[in-house]
Amino acid sequence: MQIWRGAAVRDAIGRSLGPDAVVVGRPGRPSPSWLAGLPFGPDQFFLGGASGPLGGDDLPQLLQAILAELPASVRRIYHYDPTWSDDVDRAFQQAGFHDFVHRYTMSRALPAPLHPEPARLTLEALESANEALFVSAYASCLVDCLSPMSLEDLVDPGAALRFQMGQEHGPGGRQWLLGRTEAGEVAGLALLDRYGPLESDWVVTFVGTTAPFRGKGYSRELLSAAAHRATRAGARTLYLAVCQQNLPAVALYRKLGFRTRESYRVYRKAGQSSGPPLSG
């Protein structure tokens, strides 16, 4: 197997997957069988797809080669091709990762409104002066959450919040929004970010209501607020990700016009259920 990184990825396959991309394939050009991965943050890794049909003996070798390139700090791998599931499960288990949760990526076109501009909530942005309030609200949003990934952040909500603050998907897009009721009570949070280098693609990476305000329509308002801000910033497509088992959230997003684009699996390193929190 041969390994390409960084600028060499573009030379080898004719396009760039990012400055930190790792591609493994046959010696020479990675065709027809190759596998690509992209680090995202200090402890997460995205495993991409192959350029062409894989022979029966190709995939295990490619997986072993790319897993050998993972830094020791990687604790989650996002895997996007369900057709490889059995081979991936075997390879990942041997590397110390297990199948953790299955998720959907959903999207909808903008600027068609999700909902009128929220009228019940006053929104404020995250600043150093109100960080403690955001941490408290974030912890409340996570209580009894149906997302296993978000529940991990309850270990240390403050560290989780700071981690997410530093994990921009695209430059200049990250916006934490805190919603207050007319009485000044915190009803929930939303996190909006640019999805990548395209100014027209934005993503809501978190939306949640605090425990006393669940079931009252505030998640819809917070999501709508994020959509309005993304639209004003030039967004034409809004994305979000949701655990497949979170049926109430999936149903809400579909009512708001979001449609499933893809499903994917998240693998977690065995024995890493506690410790420094992971975002997602």
C-alpha positions in Angstrom: 0.0 0.0 0.0 1.1 3.6 -0.6 0.1 6.6 1.5 -0.5 10.2 0.3 -0.9 13.2 2.6 -1.6 16.9 2.2 -0.6 18.4 -1.2 0.4 14.9 -2.4 -3.3 14.0 -2.2 -4.1 16.5 -5.0 -1.2 15.2 -7.1 -2.3 11.6 -6.7 -6.1 11.8 -7.2 -6.6 15.2 -8.9 -8.4 17.0 -6.1 -7.8 18.1 -2.6 -9.6 16.6 0.4 -8.0 19.2 2.8 -4.5 19.8 4.0 -4.6 17.0 6.5 -6.1 14.3 4.3 -4.7 10.8 4.3 -5.2 8.5 1.3 -4.1 5.0 1.0 -4.1 2.9 -2.2 -2.1 0.7 -4.5 1.5 1.7 -5.3 1.5 4.3 -8.0 -1.8 6.0 -8.6 -4.6 5.2 -6.1 -6.9 3.6 -8.7 -9.1 1.8 -8.9 -9.0 1.1 -5.2 -8.2 3.7 -2.6 -9.5 4.9 0.7 -9.5 8.5 2.1 -9.7 10.0 5.6 -9.7 13.5 7.0 -8.9 14.5 10.5 -11.4 16.8 12.1 -10.3 18.3 15.4 -7.7 16.7 17.6 -9.7 13.5 18.3 -12.1 12.8 15.4 -11.6 11.3 12.0 -13.8 11.1 8.9 -13.5 8.0 6.7 -14.4 8.6 3.1 -15.1 6.4 0.2 -13.4 4.6 -2.6 -12.9 5.9 -6.1 -14.1 2.8 -7.8 -15.2 -0.8 -7.2 -13.2 -2.7 -4.6 -12.1 -6.2 -5.0 -12.8 -8.7 -2.3 -9.3 -8.6 -1.0 -8.8 -4.8 -1.3 -10.9 -3.3 1.4 -9.4 -5.1 4.5 -5.9 -4.1 3.4 -6.9 -0.5 2.7 -8.7 -0.3 6.1 -5.7 -1.7 8.0 -3.4 0.7 6.2 -5.4 3.8 7.0 -6.1 2.8 10.6 -2.4 2.4 11.1 -2.1 6.1 10.2 -4.5 7.3 12.9 -3.0 9.4 15.6 -3.3 8.0 19.1 -5.5 10.9 20.0 -8.4 9.8 17.7 -11.3 8.6 19.7 -14.1 8.8 17.1 -14.3 7.7 13.5 -17.2 8.8 11.3 -17.9 6.2 8.6 -20.1 7.1 5.6 -20.3 4.0 3.3 -22.8 1.4 4.6 -21.9 -1.1 1.9 -18.6 -1.8 3.7 -20.2 -2.4 7.2 -19.0 -5.9 7.9 -15.4 -5.2 6.8 -15.4 -2.0 8.7 -16.7 -3.5 11.9 -14.0 -6.2 11.9 -11.2 -3.8 11.1 -12.3 -1.2 13.6 -12.8 -3.7 16.4 -9.3 -5.0 15.8 -8.1 -1.4 16.1 -10.0 -0.9 19.4 -13.1 1.0 18.1 -16.7 -0.1 18.4 -19.9 0.9 16.6 -21.3 3.6 18.9 -24.3 5.4 17.2 -25.9 5.8 13.8 -26.9 9.2 12.6 -28.6 11.1 9.7 -27.3 14.1 7.9 -30.4 16.2 7.0 -30.7 19.4 4.9 -33.2 21.8 3.5 -33.0 24.7 1.1 -33.0 28.3 2.3 -34.2 31.1 2.3 -37.7 29.6 2.5 -38.6 30.2 6.2 -38.7 27.4 8.7 -40.9 29.4 11.0 -41.6 33.1 11.5 -38.7 35.0 13.2 -39.0 33.9 16.9 -41.2 36.2 18.9 -41.1 34.6 22.3 -37.3 34.5 22.7 -34.7 37.2 23.1 -31.4 35.9 21.7 -27.9 36.7 22.9 -24.5 35.6 21.7 -21.8 33.8 23.7 -19.2 36.1 25.3 -16.7 35.6 28.1 -18.9 37.5 30.5 -21.8 35.1 30.1 -19.9 31.9 29.5 -21.0 30.4 32.9 -24.6 30.9 32.0 -24.1 29.1 28.6 -22.4 26.2 30.4 -25.2 25.9 32.9 -27.8 26.0 30.1 -25.9 23.5 28.0 -25.8 21.1 30.9 -29.5 21.5 31.4 -30.1 20.8 27.7 -28.2 17.5 27.9 -30.1 16.1 30.9 -32.2 13.1 29.6 -31.0 13.9 26.1 -31.6 11.1 23.5 -28.3 11.5 21.8 -25.5 9.3 23.2 -23.0 11.6 21.7 -24.3 14.7 23.5 -24.7 12.7 26.8 -20.9 12.3 26.9 -20.6 16.0 27.3 -22.3 15.9 30.7 -19.0 14.7 32.1 -17.8 18.3 31.9 -20.2 20.6 30.1 -17.8 23.6 30.4 -14.9 21.7 28.7 -17.4 20.4 26.0 -18.6 24.0 25.3 -15.1 25.3 25.0 -14.1 22.4 22.8 -17.0 23.1 20.4 -16.1 26.8 20.4 -12.8 25.9 18.9 -14.1 23.5 16.3 -15.3 25.7 13.4 -16.5 23.8 10.3 -15.8 26.8 8.2 -14.0 30.2 8.8 -16.0 32.9 10.6 -19.3 31.0 11.0 -19.6 29.8 14.5 -22.4 31.4 16.5 -23.7 30.3 19.9 -27.3 31.6 20.5 -29.0 31.6 23.9 -32.7 32.1 24.0 -34.4 33.9 26.9 -38.1 34.1 27.6 -39.9 37.4 28.3 -39.3 36.6 32.0 -35.6 36.3 31.4 -35.4 32.6 31.9 -33.1 30.5 29.6 -35.2 28.3 27.4 -32.4 26.8 25.2 -29.3 27.0 23.0 -28.5 26.7 19.4 -25.1 26.5 17.7 -24.8 27.6 14.1 -21.7 27.2 11.9 -20.6 27.5 8.3 -20.5 23.9 7.0 -17.4 24.3 5.0 -15.6 26.6 2.6 -18.7 27.5 0.6 -20.5 30.5 2.0 -23.9 29.1 0.9 -23.7 26.0 3.2 -24.4 26.3 6.9 -25.0 23.8 9.6 -26.8 23.7 13.0 -24.5 21.5 15.1 -26.6 21.7 18.3 -30.1 22.8 19.3 -31.7 22.0 22.6 -34.0 23.3 25.3 -33.4 23.4 29.0 -35.3 20.9 31.1 -38.2 23.2 32.3 -39.0 24.3 28.7 -39.2 21.1 26.8 -42.3 20.3 24.8 -43.3 23.9 24.4 -42.1 24.6 20.9 -38.8 26.3 21.8 -36.6 23.9 19.8 -38.5 25.0 16.7 -38.0 28.6 17.5 -34.3 28.2 18.2 -33.8 26.3 14.9 -35.7 28.9 13.1 -33.6 31.7 14.6 -30.4 29.8 13.4 -32.0 29.5 9.9 -32.7 33.3 9.8 -29.2 34.1 10.7 -27.7 31.7 8.2 -30.0 33.2 5.5 -28.8 36.7 6.3 -25.2 35.5 6.0 -25.9 34.2 2.5 -26.8 30.5 3.2 -28.7 28.6 0.6 -28.6 25.2 2.2 -28.9 24.4 5.9 -27.6 21.1 7.3 -27.9 19.3 10.6 -27.1 15.9 12.0 -29.3 13.8 14.3 -29.0 10.4 16.0 -31.4 8.0 14.3 -32.8 6.8 17.6 -33.9 10.4 18.5 -37.3 9.9 16.9 -38.9 13.2 18.2 -36.1 15.3 16.8 -36.1 13.5 13.5 -39.9 14.0 13.2 -39.6 17.7 14.1 -36.9 18.3 11.5 -39.0 16.6 8.8 -42.0 18.8 9.7 -39.7 21.8 9.1 -38.7 20.6 5.7 -35.5 18.8 6.3 -34.8 15.7 4.3 -32.3 12.9 4.9 -29.2 13.2 2.6 -27.2 10.3 4.1 -26.8 8.0 7.1 -23.5 7.2 8.7 -22.0 5.4 11.7 -19.9 6.8 14.5 -17.3 4.5 16.0 -15.8 5.2 19.4 -12.5 3.9 20.9 -13.2 1.3 23.4 -12.8 2.3 27.1 -13.3 6.0 26.3 -16.8 6.6 27.7 -15.5 9.1 30.3 -12.7 11.6 30.4 -12.4 14.8 28.4 -15.7 15.4 26.5 -16.2 15.0 22.8 -18.4 17.3 20.8 -21.0 16.1 18.3 
